[in-house]
Amino acid sequence: MIRTDALDQLPVRTAVPALRRALDDRGVAVLCAPPGTGKTTLVPLVLAGLTGEGPPRRVVVAEPRRIAARAAARRMAWLLGERTGERVGFTVRGERVVGPDTVVEVVTTGVLLQRLQRDQELSGIDVVIIDECHERHLDADTVAAFLLDVRAAIRPDLRLVAASATTDAQGWARLLGDAPVVEAQGVSYPVEVVWAPPVRPVKPPHGMRVDPALLTHVASVVRRALAERDGDVLCFLPGVGEIGRVAGQLSGVAAQVLQVHGRAPAAVQDAVLAGSSEERRVVLATSVAESSLTVPGVRTVVDSGLAREPRTDHARGLSALTTVRASQAAGRQRAGRAGREAPGAVYRCWEQAEDGRLARFPSPEIKVADLAAFALQAACWGDPEASGLALLDAPPAGAMAAAHEVLAAVGAVGPDGRVTERGVRMSRLGLHPRLARALLDGAAAVGGRRAAEVVALLSEEPPREYGDDLAAALRTARQGKDSYAARWRQEVRRLSSSSKGAGGGASGPDDAAVGLVAALAFPERVARARGEGAFLMASGTGAELRDGSRLRSAAWLAVAVADRPAHAASARVRLAAVIDEDTARLAAGHLRFAGEEVRWDGQDVVARRVERLGAIELSARPLKQPEPALVREALVEGLRREGLGLLRWTRDTGQLRERLAFLHRELGAPWPDVSDEALLDRTEQWLEPELSRARRRSALAGIDAGQALRRLLPWATGEAARLDELAPERIEVPSGSRIRVEYGGAQPVLAVKLQELFGLQETPRVAGVPVLVHLLSPAGRPAAVTADLASFWREGYRAVRAELRGRYPKHPWPEDPTTVEATRFTKARLRRE
């Protein structure tokens, strides 16, 4: 029997008429409704005609998480007075509960993607609701883009609703073709904000690591909240590991401690969502409880201020979740959970001054995540570059290029970037393309069942207590009775069924099979030991094992999971399998290079015949007669890395370069640019034939840089003959001395003793530019600087004369220096002459 009273109390009901009108008029709409208003449960029932309003329709609701999909289906079935699998069902990876009468089906966005790839028309489906679209998960963005393609090309009758828990919906409205925005007001109570930062500073998060001191502080704030407030406490933490550690520190509290996350057993999830009136509860949850789930009974929220987001380090070939500061939008969502049923409070475990510096919204996954799976979906859709997809944010070009490299390496796309038959099959396995490759190719080598077992371990990282040895983790999972082992067995069954026909029977020991499958999944991470628990991966990244790891004695590893500690030169291995060199060669064959290698090694030219697996050198022997062109390239690389100082430079050569740089700056062409960058780009014009004759570093030191530079002078136009005229090396001053001009600064400098310029009225010029005159004392020390000699004689000379004539009485200091003869000598010498 339909629970009419419960349906009528859902606040979103007031927005339903406007939503129906929007869909009737435009076929698309954006629904904004705060958590707990019923947008996930009432709206699908109404649009399906199950509440007696409107014609019957089949509705698919796409949720970002499995836990949310199951919970939404159960809630809707309860509202109808039914069990799931009747008129309301759900499908998530590895679990399908639907029946012949099902008209509302809740699925994950990943499941909907697979369905769209198999049936672009979505035959029999009338309405699709993309729930929690504000979270900007990559699958949700992709589903929306594909559905808009379907509406535009083949199903204009398909109705599409983007449902958001925030009012920041204008981007989605524009994406859906200026779709109407329908807003529902939630019932919210005031929430008091309590700032509860740690007493002592804690280390910021990096990688997956969270400072234990912060977790201890969060546990203490939970205890404080239990003492100061009534009702249940909902505490937000970034991940499963942090939830477990805080739960351990809450032993003995006068409340039931429950853990909510995607890996939690279904019974625990159901208990949390059902609520309890018998005993107070502390619910430790990941961000899944921000908007996807409603937890009844909560009056207080404790917010650690942390979240997990995907990150990809293309340079190191690593991609994983990383701990970040939660955004302001997430903080508002979390706080709102305390005001759902009555006035509440949120305890924020950071300084109030920090709040304004937080990011406004979470990073869209398309901007930060590994895009290999997205690129494969786009290729299967017929748009390998995703250039024609309607996306809120375009995928970064660098990330897409890296994704296409992965797809090409695993055989999912051809040279033209278009999907292969193998790629289509991989896309339908519901796995990352790397894992799909490991399942298909591994099944042929070690048997479908064992390949599925290893890939299931890789698709959801085992708990840390399983250890860092992947083969040992497999044995633990086979014998395990925990919730992870149960999920693992379910995934093994799914993958075994999906990979039927991909391989033969099992062969060889388990450890070898585990290593091969892991290496097939991550060929860039096959690694060879280099001592003391340190390894070098084929990607060029160093990797280190923890102290005490049983893997430290291995010669080769296939690294399955690694992260990057902040400021560390090497990655930290969290899960790996022992392999041998033959397995590494087999799995990473596309990274093998064998041939002549001539390069600059930081000291000199090295010429060898080498065999490498990516960055791992397998063998090398000296090359007696390397290709001259390769030697030349290596020498140029040496000049780039160590500078043109490898050539022979004299003082005169250095000044020639400065003179040419001055003329290029002041007059431009045809005077050459002689900067390092320009000279290295034009080595064939000024360093030949000497550079092509050189074979090692010592030969560079024999090249006369001055003679080489003169080859760049504009000989063809005749301007080269004017070099000494336009930028003379020396200038003759009135005393008869020829003084060197320094061209190294912004303005040419003439450093000369003051007495040698007596009688000179105008400042000397070079190429029309007045020199900067450094006037020196008789002892050669600076006395004054001027670019206007006439002005100096009028205004500055008197002060210099007053200061220096007592110190140098043997030298002439006339009152009017413009009317006397310049000299290099003392007064006595002048009298003798």
Helices and strands as residue ranges (DSSP letters): H 4-8, G 11-15, H 16-26, E 28-32, H 42-47, E 59-63, H 66-79, E 88-92, E 95-97, E 104-108, H 109-118, E 127-130, G 133-135, H 138-153, E 159-164, H 170-175, E 181-183, E 191-195, H 212-228, E 232-236, H 240-249, E 256-260, H 266-274, E 281-285, H 288-291, E 298-303, E 306-313, E 318-325, H 328-336, G 337-339, E 344-348, H 352-355, H 365-368, H 372-381, H 397-409, H 421-427, H 433-446, H 448-459, G 464-466, H 470-479, H 483-498, H 510-521, G 523-525, E 526-531, E 534-537, E 542-544, G 550-553, E 556-563, E 570-579, H 581-587, G 589-591, E 592-600, E 605-613, E 616-622, H 628-642, G 644-646, H 651-667, H 676-681, H 683-686, H 690-693, H 697-701, H 705-709, G 710-712, G 719-722, H 723-726, E 730-732, E 738-742, E 749-753, G 754-757, E 765-766, E 769-770, E 772-776, E 782-786, H 789-791, I 792-796, H 797-804, H 827-832
